[in-house]
């Protein structure tokens, strides 16, 4: 299966006490595949694809980020996290199915300071 993941909008903006900083390296990357066994009688493996909203954190202490996931123009998921939790900015194929979206659609993420 060919998985096409495209980042539409790439931006991260920080405003605090007149300071404005923009991070331009925001991107969606394939993170990993997790496997779930669906039954005890015989093994049915169910894969889940995981995509990460990857970006370099800004050089400010105690900053929290709000990561919003989009599929096409539809907002599908928002996660709030701090710098130590950036590996949790994940969108899964299960999230996509929940919103009736399929692999191959344009996926993007946006992040902003809380």
Rosetta silent file (secondary structure, phi, psi, omega in degrees, C-alpha in Angstrom):
SEQUENCE: XXXXXXXXXXXXXXXXXXXXXXXXXXXXXXXXXXXXXXXXXXXXXXXXXXXXXXXXXXXXXXXXXXXXXXXXXXXXXXXXXXXXXXXXXXXXXXXXXXXXXXXXXXXXXXXXXX
SCORE:     score description
SCORE:     0.000 S_00000001
   1 L     0.000  131.796  178.107    0.000    0.000    0.000 S_00000001
   2 L   -88.703  122.909  179.559    1.347    3.408   -0.945 S_00000001
   3 L  -105.601  119.750 -179.987    0.999    5.902    1.895 S_00000001
   4 L  -112.254  112.971  179.192    1.064    9.521    0.821 S_00000001
   5 L  -119.787  120.590 -179.270    1.354   12.029    3.635 S_00000001
   6 L  -120.857  141.191  176.583    1.684   15.685    2.723 S_00000001
   7 L   -95.519  118.308 -178.100    2.098   18.649    4.988 S_00000001
   8 L   -82.393  -60.245 -176.996   -0.124   21.506    3.807 S_00000001
   9 L  -109.452  122.944 -178.890    0.579   24.233    6.322 S_00000001
  10 L  -116.873   98.270  175.145    3.977   24.354    7.966 S_00000001
  11 L  -159.074  151.106  171.976    4.166   26.876   10.730 S_00000001
  12 E  -142.973  125.874 -176.021    4.692   27.331   14.415 S_00000001
  13 E  -124.927  140.559  179.467    4.389   30.795   15.907 S_00000001
  14 E  -125.448  127.310  175.274    5.259   32.055   19.378 S_00000001
  15 E  -125.050  124.570  177.269    4.073   35.377   20.842 S_00000001
  16 E  -158.544  117.191  176.945    5.084   36.375   24.362 S_00000001
  17 L    50.305   47.435  176.685    5.666   39.855   25.737 S_00000001
  18 L    81.882   -3.118  179.541    6.351   41.343   22.311 S_00000001
  19 E   -93.701  130.474  178.963    8.690   38.500   21.241 S_00000001
  20 E  -125.297  125.302  177.599    7.733   36.737   18.036 S_00000001
  21 E  -133.892  138.472 -179.708    9.494   33.593   16.834 S_00000001
  22 E  -119.232  133.813  175.294    8.527   31.317   13.963 S_00000001
  23 E  -104.384  128.992 -174.239    9.623   27.715   13.531 S_00000001
  24 L  -105.996    3.777 -175.258    9.669   26.565    9.930 S_00000001
  25 L  -102.044   28.063  178.548   10.531   22.889   10.365 S_00000001
  26 L   -75.315  128.268 -179.869    7.045   21.568   11.227 S_00000001
  27 E  -153.829  156.202  174.716    6.333   18.351    9.329 S_00000001
  28 E   -95.622  128.172  177.926    4.307   15.159    9.429 S_00000001
  29 E  -128.910  154.975  171.631    6.432   12.015    9.490 S_00000001
  30 E   -69.222  127.060 -177.237    5.712    8.303    9.688 S_00000001
  31 E   -97.437  -55.590  177.462    6.434    7.397   13.315 S_00000001
  32 E  -174.641  179.821  173.243    5.805    3.649   13.572 S_00000001
  33 E  -121.561  129.525  174.938    3.261    0.856   13.275 S_00000001
  34 E  -106.394  151.353 -176.756    1.715   -0.705   16.362 S_00000001
  35 E  -121.588  136.177  178.467    0.081   -4.129   16.321 S_00000001
  36 E  -121.796  136.494  175.309   -2.909   -5.298   18.311 S_00000001
  37 E   -91.244  122.837 -170.592   -4.035   -8.914   18.688 S_00000001
  38 L   -88.612  -16.325 -177.119   -7.821   -8.941   18.270 S_00000001
  39 L  -145.987  156.462  178.729   -8.781  -12.375   19.629 S_00000001
  40 L   -88.640  -30.370 -175.610   -7.594  -15.005   22.102 S_00000001
  41 L   -65.633  -46.916  174.659   -8.685  -18.085   20.106 S_00000001
  42 L  -146.160  156.393 -171.339   -6.407  -17.395   17.163 S_00000001
  43 L   -87.251  122.227  170.592   -4.251  -14.423   16.421 S_00000001
  44 L  -117.077  114.624 -178.431   -5.553  -11.691   14.161 S_00000001
  45 E   -90.311  128.510 -179.092   -3.038   -8.878   13.975 S_00000001
  46 E  -115.314  111.352 -178.765   -4.477   -5.420   13.461 S_00000001
  47 E   -83.017  145.870  172.331   -1.920   -2.751   12.426 S_00000001
  48 E  -126.281  121.857  176.184   -2.223    0.914   13.355 S_00000001
  49 E   -82.510  139.361 -179.019   -0.091    3.477   11.513 S_00000001
  50 E  -122.863  127.716  178.558    1.170    6.351   13.655 S_00000001
  51 E  -112.902  140.917 -177.016    2.161    9.757   12.300 S_00000001
  52 E  -111.501  135.182  170.762    4.116   12.316   14.308 S_00000001
  53 E   -86.430  102.549 -172.748    3.854   16.102   14.102 S_00000001
  54 E  -101.460  133.495  175.350    7.564   16.813   14.298 S_00000001
  55 L  -160.158  156.351  175.903    9.103   20.199   15.006 S_00000001
  56 L   -82.455  128.044  179.722   11.998   21.668   16.923 S_00000001
  57 L   -66.040  152.727  178.128   10.778   23.249   20.149 S_00000001
  58 L   -71.640  159.351 -175.504   11.357   26.934   20.646 S_00000001
  59 L   -87.180   56.886  177.495   14.161   28.038   22.915 S_00000001
  60 L  -133.167  136.849 -178.617   11.896   29.078   25.803 S_00000001
  61 L   -76.997  149.636  174.708   11.515   27.266   29.099 S_00000001
  62 L    60.748   30.814  179.552    8.168   25.904   30.326 S_00000001
  63 L   -86.679  136.212  174.159    6.477   26.313   26.965 S_00000001
  64 E  -110.603  146.723 -177.307    3.360   24.261   26.199 S_00000001
  65 E  -119.073  145.732  173.156    2.224   23.516   22.653 S_00000001
  66 E  -110.613  113.143 -178.846   -1.189   22.961   21.145 S_00000001
  67 E  -103.978  120.731  179.890   -0.885   20.568   18.172 S_00000001
  68 E  -110.464  128.697  178.570   -3.859   20.510   15.799 S_00000001
  69 E   -99.343  139.549  178.718   -4.188   17.776   13.191 S_00000001
  70 E  -128.597  140.565  169.837   -5.952   18.329    9.869 S_00000001
  71 E  -121.617  114.407 -168.172   -7.002   15.928    7.149 S_00000001
  72 L    65.145 -128.297  177.544   -7.748   17.982    4.085 S_00000001
  73 L   -99.109    1.936 -175.513   -9.373   21.108    5.498 S_00000001
  74 E   -91.782  127.308  172.928  -11.012   19.277    8.412 S_00000001
  75 E   -76.255  126.286 -175.263   -9.658   19.606   11.937 S_00000001
  76 E  -118.225  -20.139 -176.189   -9.701   16.085   13.404 S_00000001
  77 E  -163.665  141.381  175.833   -7.654   16.122   16.599 S_00000001
  78 E  -131.554  135.021 -179.256   -5.976   18.535   19.007 S_00000001
  79 E  -129.331  134.048  175.316   -3.366   17.611   21.610 S_00000001
  80 E  -107.025  130.760 -178.300   -1.840   19.874   24.281 S_00000001
  81 E  -154.070  162.934  176.885    1.646   18.999   25.493 S_00000001
  82 E  -100.317 -179.766 -174.173    4.869   20.361   26.885 S_00000001
  83 H   -59.745  -34.355 -178.868    8.377   20.057   25.451 S_00000001
  84 H   -76.346   -8.832 -177.762    9.055   16.704   27.150 S_00000001
  85 H  -109.065   11.881 -173.665    5.884   15.222   25.589 S_00000001
  86 H   -59.639  -26.203  177.508    6.486   16.130   21.924 S_00000001
  87 H   -69.660   -6.516  179.000    6.752   12.430   20.954 S_00000001
  88 H   -97.814    6.690  177.905    3.047   12.170   21.866 S_00000001
  89 L   -81.748   67.760 -169.179    1.922   14.522   19.071 S_00000001
  90 E  -111.167  139.496  166.831    0.542   11.497   17.210 S_00000001
  91 E  -116.452  130.769 -178.152   -2.245   10.988   14.680 S_00000001
  92 E  -107.671  163.651  174.867   -3.143    7.324   14.100 S_00000001
  93 H   -64.939  -26.864  174.959   -4.857    5.506   11.278 S_00000001
  94 H   -66.818  -39.389  174.673   -7.580    4.728   13.841 S_00000001
  95 H   -59.264  -41.961 -178.702   -8.092    8.495   14.328 S_00000001
  96 H   -63.502  -43.916  179.349   -8.460    8.813   10.564 S_00000001
  97 H   -63.973  -35.651  179.039  -11.094    6.059   10.397 S_00000001
  98 H   -58.367  -33.502 -179.530  -13.008    7.681   13.246 S_00000001
  99 L  -102.219   18.356  177.730  -13.497   10.748   11.017 S_00000001
 100 L    58.903   38.087  177.943  -14.161    8.645    7.893 S_00000001
 101 L  -109.318  155.279 -176.453  -10.792    9.600    6.379 S_00000001
 102 L  -124.672  159.837  174.267   -8.508    7.270    4.470 S_00000001
 103 L   -60.124  139.510 -178.832   -4.799    6.816    3.896 S_00000001
 104 L   106.817  -15.408  175.591   -3.717    8.913    0.926 S_00000001
 105 L   -79.323  158.845 -179.196   -5.548   12.062    1.996 S_00000001
 106 L   -73.195  123.955 -178.625   -3.522   15.171    2.780 S_00000001
 107 E  -114.713  134.536  177.507   -2.512   15.230    6.429 S_00000001
 108 E  -141.873  161.929  174.650   -1.101   18.305    8.153 S_00000001
 109 E  -136.287  152.367  176.672   -0.421   19.538   11.634 S_00000001
 110 E  -132.602  144.965 -179.989   -0.133   22.962   13.154 S_00000001
 111 E  -133.660  143.871  178.348    1.341   23.855   16.470 S_00000001
 112 E  -144.664  158.888  178.244    1.115   26.971   18.580 S_00000001
 113 E   -73.779  137.778  175.959    2.148   28.083   22.040 S_00000001
 114 L   -80.583    0.000    0.000   -0.560   27.820   24.687 S_00000001
